[in-house]
Amino acid sequence: MCEVAESSLGYDRGAKAVAYAASGIPEYWIIDLDTRTIEVRSDPDRASRGYRRDAVVRDARTLTAPGGAPIAAADILPPL
């Protein structure tokens, strides 16, 4: 699951993250346009309605897309 946040960052980090974790969504990305970062949340705990792992990815890093394909963070983030 992926959300693009410009004005919705608080909602994406809060209510949406809770709903996705409670539903067992295995990985949740928040693309923060303002800071040009990708927040990656994974390993949902349905009982606590949260994710056990969080990471922040910047331009120079590579992520693993669902299905295992590598994708450069710079290819997702808006240009400078």
N, C-alpha and C positions, 0 to 999 in steps of 0.2 A: 504494500500500500504506500502511496506517495502523496504528499500534500505540498503545494507551493504556497508559502506564506509571505505576505507583504503586510497586510493589516490584520491578519487572523492568527498571528503567531501564538498568542496566549491561549486561544481556543484550540489550536492544533496541538499544543503541548499539554493541555489540560483535558478537556472533555473528550476530544477525539482520541487521544492516546489511551485514555481509560476505556473507552468503548472498544477500540481495536484490540487492546490487550485482553479485555473480558471476553471478546469473541474468538480469541486464539489466533489472531493475525500474527504470523511468525516474525515479520519484520515490517517496520514502519519508518519511512523516511520523511523528514520535514526539510524542504528546501527553503532556507531563509534568504530571501532576496536582499534584504538590507545588509546583512553581514557576509553574504556570499559564502555561506556554509551549508552543509548538509548534516542534519542530525539523524543518526541511525539508531533506532531502538529495536532491540531484538530479545528473543527468549521471553515470551509473554508468560506471566503468572496469572492465570484466569481467576484464581481465588482472590488474590490481592488486587486484581484489575490494574496491574502495572507491568512494566518491562524490567527484566533483571539486568540488561546491559544497555548502556548508552555510549555513543561515540560521536565526536564532531569531526567532520571531514572537510578539508579545505581544498583549494584548487589543485595542488600538486599530487594529491592522492588518487588512488584507484579503488573503486568499490566493486563488489561482486553483486551483479544484478540477480534477481530471481532466475533460477535455471543455470546459474554458474558463469555467465558471461561477464568478463571484466568490462568496466566502464569508467572512463576518466571523469573525475568530479568536474574538471574544467569544461567538459562537454555538456554538463547539465546546468551549470551555473551561468548566470547572465554575464555578458562581456563587461570588462571594466570600462 
